[in-house]
Amino acid sequence: MLILGCAANPQPGQSAGAPYLVQGTVVDSNTARPLAGSMVVVGRRTRWTLTCPSSFLRVLADSAGHFVVSLPGPGRYCVWAMFIGYRPDTVRLQMPRDSGHVVALALPRHPMSIQHVE
């Protein structure tokens, strides 16, 4: 499960020109345990496509599965959470429309076999 909180309004001590934030927690959908070290990727999107992958923002979830990403400004974004052995999941955000909106996504387990190397 991926739980996201988006903040576009200035928080105490934050200036009006401060970037938009996406924050959340990545957890296993079956056990609700945090998935520490999960990769979280955020990219701008147009109506039909995403921007160049080199412009994506990437962070790792901490030991509690928590992450925070500063967005460069208003617009449409996709947020992915990925972890080995799990199916990635995605949420779409429109900033500032989704400011303060909380989204929950599940990261279901997806076992995979890996061939041995000789």
Secondary structure, DSSP 4 states (H G I P E B T S, - for coil): -EEEEEE-SPPTT--TTPPEEEEEEEBBTTT--B-TT-EEEEEEB-SS-B--GGG-EEEE--TTSEEEEEESSSEEEEEEEE-TTB--EEEEEEETTTTT-EEEE-B-B-----PPP-
